[in-house]
């Protein structure tokens, strides 16, 4: 424990080095900027800027990506609160009370509470990360191929079944991602699989092309002529952002509870941030003495979900960095970025790349402070950005996508890949398939195959190897449990919808949310 | 929540699509060496995944239908926006062709200009202005500052 604190101190040294600080700042700024734009979430922001990191050394690259991640998350909250526009689904629930607050002229207060909630929650998440990661690593060093295979399978299954929509659709998408991940030269035999005669494909499908096709182009295809310019007279200044003592007091415990919800869900692989924020909101509403205020501008309804999504974000990094197993699509992208940098996340990462790991942890704090410093003076700019009409936004973004993908490997073929994945993603979205599990499958696929093959080579083809190792047996049992549960839910048949327009599981009223998600992208 | 959101055939089309993809993947994998559990060939794992995908597709077609209300959250309006689709895709295609034969500047202009017409609100003037602005950004930021490996202008491949 003392060791962890000592390492963390060293991490601050890394994070505060001028070059690293600069890239972290850049990431937060640009992430915030992109996150504010309608229809652009963390996924699109990270994928667009991923090519920029190739010229950097690993530490600033990963600090920048992490900065983009929480910058864009905060940017999303701005859109949700001020304009009732969730730029990505986790913020949908923030709209419910955030926008009414704006209508009452308290938008600035809601924003500053959001800022505090995210800082507080992120801090808690970081503390958990500091102490839990080394612990997980000490367990994980004993993991062999069967254990890794089982855990990856669990992560994939959770990621597939817990996103929105039907579980079976998510599973199909994860499998599709595994297929996409299998394209290219097989490392064991040198055979080119699924290349269809294209030499360019023998080096695998490009991660950036896949991500930008699925989360950029397909979003534009679904949203063009549907998202209108958003007129808003909202004016905000620094002065409006100061919450009163009563408001602070009111939001303190919701913030704490939201943080706990986030920590809990972060520990479960595959649970997306959307479900986390919904549960945090529902919990607050349930506990409140005056549940009627929710939806009318209750500050608790902003503080709790925002806190939960930020603490979950931090905790999500734990399995990604220390096991090399990403919990959701954003983490899959960050993992991909690490691999591109030649860094293999896993138990050895903390010891071999201590500067990177602890620098990242420390930069979370630094970055969150930067976020606050940035947003106080720039809030007026964000408000203006929010009004940028979609008809100017998407053609410009398309250019950034095209040039970003090209610069990854100086390959126009990969720009073509974006085109293909964009169309495929849009068609799949229209058919009610969530596209995020594809990315998860793509990143996990090669590792899954590798460990599957290794495990069976060690056991000489005996499948019982997965059950004779206690850890993998338990994890596989959990997988089976999830599948059986989903099967039970599916066989039980269509659930009778609640008349009040509620979703199952006592989630808060989803009407206004559904409305927006219909207009905007549908990634969770 | 109007009717056009609800696409009754989505499950059917999607399921069949997944099964077809799965079967295709299995057939392709057969072409590589499948091998055995003890000694897996390059085709073993993709064949396994393909088979699971095909089964999942069957499951999607056969499962009990979900009520419309639950769909609202994840359903997209079903009427496709052909104009938007055409312009966006043509814009990307134009970028690839122009970058190959004419350089970065024409490619930048074309992708923005063409895709802008996907939105009904854009006029020739607004699309051209937007394309010019982005062309300047492209030259300054990507070509000059970031040094993207693509000549600004060139003739032929």
Interface residues (C-beta under 8 A of the other chain):
Chain A: X52 X164 X165 X166 X168 X169 X171 X172 X175 X176 X178 X179 X182 X186 X188 X189 X191 X193 X194 X217 X220 X221 X222 X224 X225 X226 X229 X389 X390 X391 X392 X394 X395 X396 X398 X399 X402 X403 X406 X407 X410 X412 X415 X416 X418 X419 X422 X423 X426 X428 X429 X430 X431 X432 X433 X434 X449 X452 X453 X456 X457 X460 X461 X462 X463 X490 X491 X493 X494 X495 X496 X497 X501 X503 X504 X510 X513 X514 X517 X518 X522
Chain B: X1 X5 X7 X10 X11 X13 X14 X17 X18 X21 X22 X25 X28 X29 X32 X33 X36 X37 X38 X39 X40 X41 X42 X43 X44 X45 X46 X49 X50 X52 X53 X56 X57 X59 X60 X63 X64 X65 X66 X67 X69 X70 X71 X72 X73 X74 X75 X76 X77 X78 X80 X81 X83 X84 X85 X88 X89 X91 X92 X93 X95 X96 X99 X100 X104 X107 X108 X111 X112 X113 X115 X116 X118 X119 X120 X121 X122 X126 X127 X130 X131 X134 X138 X142 X146 X148 X149 X150
